[in-house]
Amino acid sequence: MSRRSARIISRQTTTDVPEKTSITTKKQSRRQDRLTVIHTVVSSPTQTEEDNNIKSTSRRSAESVPLYDSDSSVKNTAHRKSVKPRHRKLKPEPVYDIPDVEKKETKFKGRLGYACLNTIMRNKRPASESVFCSRTCRIDSIKKNGIEWVKELGRKNVEDLLKIIQWNEDNKIRLFRLSSEMFPFASHPIYGYSLEYCSPLLAQAGELAQKYGHRLTSHPGQFTQLGSPKPGVVEASVRELEYHSEMLDLMGVGRDGVLVIHGGGVYDDKTATLKRIKKTIQDTLPQRVRERLVLENDELCYSAEDLLPLCEELDVPLVFDYHHDSLNPSSISPSEIIKRSNQIFHRRGITPKQHLSEPRPGTVTIMEKRAHADRCSSLPTELEQEGVSMEVDLMIEAKDKEQAVLELYRMYGLEEVKHESLRPPNELQTKETKGRKSNKRRKARDNDQSDGPIEEGFEKVASSRQKRRRKNPAE
């Protein structure tokens, strides 16, 4: 019997009911109609089974409907279909229109690489298929979920690192910078932890990189300040460097696995700060950290000329950054700086390394020019000079990551490129840095870190906390 027929029968039977039928009687009649339809759809059971089903269905009308009747093994298809787990399929990549590039020539023979994140693998859909090495968390999450939960984030990051190394090999990219967030809060004074728990997986990643001849490096964050006048900041900075060094050691990465840091702040006295940097490197850094340490010129505080004498005195290599040098130039030519820096690299038995990026189109002020462009339009002319930097490793610090490397491959004919690995460039580049944190998010981050001395390793966070405490001593 159809549902419409059931309604017609219901109307016919209710014509004999007195006009002043109570509301309760009408509701019972409508309920009986629904029960009649249910039993018609399910089966034609015996009268006893039908009575039992009526009782069971009546109970369900006032409660949540279970998948099966309590008094019958017959599935209740009239009320609910079985719920199956959803398995979202990997979305196929669209066909991209890749523009041609201007063909150029070069004598460069080194490796090109990118930093931390592969845009193709990170942007896979569904999100469960995304591959990246920077899973992190907040301190509140550590308190809630426990330290083992945080360690599992690190394990997943290393698992995805294996996939990225393989992708890089498939696309002939053999230089890669590890994310500083591989192991969240590993250097924290309270919530920090050893990486020994992940040593087998780290060793596996290192073996894969070594098998393919890939160079893995690291670049601890901007809060690593070896010249800070605050002992707590220096202590936190040393812990951060020790964490990165432990990660590279467990991977079995050789001396080419350098730790790159900037000079940091000048603290109103650049000369005095350089002396503190020297003292920290000489007297405080563990030997295994010092063996990997290299310094890099920056765009605001320390030019290559500022750092080069210190590097030569301590035998610490200098990574020359072309973009930073254009914004904060030295009186010495880039070629001369590179020659002197390469001598330190060679004495230490380390392959020279440089950084390349460009300001975004249309930028005018120094702050606008600090933001890196999506890609690079050309290789530096210094790479063409004999005995200067033809065989260095060049880290491309562009926003499009691996796409910037692949475009230079196509431009200069350095490597064959798979078309399926290419993505078109963004035609509209803003003057702002992608991913810049809002004030609201930055304040939330500061609040998360305020209950532990981790902020001692982060100069700006420490200052923020001190200001809050002056306003609220109970914090």
Sequence and secondary structure as in RCSB ss.txt:
>XXXX:A:sequence
MSRRSARIISRQTTTDVPEKTSITTKKQSRRQDRLTVIHTVVSSPTQTEEDNNIKSTSRRSAESVPLYDSDSSVK
NTAHRKSVKPRHRKLKPEPVYDIPDVEKKETKFKGRLGYACLNTIMRNKRPASESVFCSRTCRIDSIKKNGIEWV
KELGRKNVEDLLKIIQWNEDNKIRLFRLSSEMFPFASHPIYGYSLEYCSPLLAQAGELAQKYGHRLTSHPGQFTQ
LGSPKPGVVEASVRELEYHSEMLDLMGVGRDGVLVIHGGGVYDDKTATLKRIKKTIQDTLPQRVRERLVLENDEL
CYSAEDLLPLCEELDVPLVFDYHHDSLNPSSISPSEIIKRSNQIFHRRGITPKQHLSEPRPGTVTIMEKRAHADR
CSSLPTELEQEGVSMEVDLMIEAKDKEQAVLELYRMYGLEEVKHESLRPPNELQTKETKGRKSNKRRKARDNDQS
DGPIEEGFEKVASSRQKRRRKNPAE
>XXXX:A:secstr
  HHHHHHHHHHHHTTS TT  HHHHHHHHHHHHHHHHHHHH    HHHHHHHHHHHHHHHHS   SB TT  SB
 TTT                              S EEEES  HHHHT SSGGG   S     HHHHHHH HHHH
HHHHHHHHHHHHHHHHHHHHTT  EEEE TTSSTTTT TTT   SGGGHHHHHHHHHHHHHHT EEEE   TT  
TT S HHHHHHHHHHHHHHHHHHHHTT  TT  EEEE    TT HHHHHHHHHHIIIIIS HHHHTTEEEE  SS
S  HHHHHHHHHHHT  EEEEHHHHHHS  SS HHHHHHHHHHHHHHHT   EEEE  B TT  SHHHHHSB SS
 S   GGGGSTTTSTT EEEE  TTTHHHHHHHHHHHT S   GGG     S   SS TT   HHHHHHHHHHHT
TSGGGGG HHHHHHHHHHHHH TT 
